[in-house]
């Protein structure tokens, strides 16, 4: 039987694991996670904090050079959760989100 679920991604995602800091409109105020894959229009990540489908997220992470045309960059993204599923390990949640905006954050000198 053919798969009838429509692909909603607007571009190929890179399989990359980077840490992400999350703030959700519904659910925990602050959470952390790690990406499984991402591009400039969407992300799939794992977190141990429950996040509801339909929630608005603010995410801070480092985009890899493959997505920034050269150097990795710290960014703040605003996104909507489109799907939540069980994660890789017990107690984890897989979160698929559509990214609405990306703001490049300034580098903080050490």
C-alpha positions as CSV (number, residue, x, y, z in Angstrom):
1,X,0.0,0.0,0.0
2,X,1.6,3.4,-0.9
3,X,2.3,5.9,1.8
4,X,-0.3,8.6,1.5
5,X,1.3,11.0,4.0
6,X,2.3,14.2,2.1
7,X,5.9,15.4,2.5
8,X,5.7,19.0,3.9
9,X,9.4,19.8,4.0
10,X,10.4,22.7,1.7
11,X,14.0,21.5,1.5
12,X,16.3,18.6,2.3
13,X,17.3,18.4,6.0
14,X,20.9,18.0,7.1
15,X,21.4,15.1,9.6
16,X,23.2,17.1,12.2
17,X,23.2,16.9,16.0
18,X,23.6,20.3,17.8
19,X,22.5,21.3,21.2
20,X,19.4,23.6,21.4
21,X,17.9,25.7,24.1
22,X,14.1,25.9,24.0
23,X,11.4,28.2,25.3
24,X,7.9,26.9,24.7
25,X,4.6,28.8,24.8
26,X,2.9,25.7,26.2
27,X,4.8,23.3,28.5
28,X,8.0,24.0,30.4
29,X,9.3,27.5,30.3
30,X,12.9,26.4,29.5
31,X,14.1,23.1,28.1
32,X,17.1,21.7,26.3
33,X,17.4,19.3,23.5
34,X,19.5,18.1,20.6
35,X,18.7,18.2,16.9
36,X,18.4,15.1,14.7
37,X,18.1,17.1,11.5
38,X,17.5,20.6,10.3
39,X,17.4,23.1,7.6
40,X,16.4,26.8,7.5
41,X,12.7,26.0,7.3
42,X,12.4,23.1,9.8
43,X,13.9,21.0,12.5
44,X,13.4,17.7,14.2
45,X,14.8,17.5,17.7
46,X,14.8,15.4,20.8
47,X,14.0,16.7,24.3
48,X,13.2,15.2,27.7
49,X,10.6,18.0,28.3
50,X,7.0,17.5,27.1
51,X,6.1,20.0,24.4
52,X,2.6,20.1,22.9
53,X,1.8,20.0,19.2
54,X,0.8,23.5,18.1
55,X,3.1,25.2,20.6
56,X,5.2,28.2,19.5
57,X,8.9,27.8,20.3
58,X,11.9,30.0,20.6
59,X,15.1,28.1,19.9
60,X,18.7,29.1,20.3
61,X,21.2,27.0,18.5
62,X,24.3,27.0,16.3
63,X,23.6,26.6,12.6
64,X,26.4,24.5,10.9
65,X,28.4,26.0,8.0
66,X,26.4,23.9,5.5
67,X,23.4,26.1,6.2
68,X,25.1,29.5,6.6
69,X,27.3,29.3,3.5
70,X,30.6,29.4,5.3
71,X,30.8,29.7,9.1
72,X,28.7,28.3,11.9
73,X,26.4,31.0,13.4
74,X,24.4,31.3,16.7
75,X,20.8,32.0,15.8
76,X,17.5,32.5,17.5
77,X,14.6,30.8,15.7
78,X,10.8,31.1,16.1
79,X,8.9,27.9,15.2
80,X,5.6,26.1,15.5
81,X,5.5,22.4,16.6
82,X,3.8,20.3,13.9
83,X,4.3,16.9,15.4
84,X,5.4,15.2,18.6
85,X,6.3,11.5,18.9
86,X,8.1,9.2,21.3
87,X,11.9,9.8,21.3
88,X,14.9,7.5,20.9
89,X,15.1,6.7,24.7
90,X,12.4,6.3,27.3
91,X,11.3,9.7,28.6
92,X,12.4,11.6,25.4
93,X,10.1,13.3,23.0
94,X,10.7,13.8,19.3
95,X,9.6,17.2,18.1
96,X,9.1,18.3,14.5
97,X,8.8,22.1,14.1
98,X,8.4,24.5,11.2
99,X,10.7,27.5,11.4
100,X,9.1,30.9,10.8
101,X,12.0,33.2,11.4
102,X,15.8,33.1,12.1
103,X,17.7,35.9,13.7
104,X,21.5,35.8,13.7
105,X,22.9,36.5,17.1
106,X,26.0,38.5,17.7
107,X,29.2,36.7,18.6
108,X,30.2,37.1,22.2
109,X,34.0,37.6,22.5
110,X,35.7,35.3,25.1
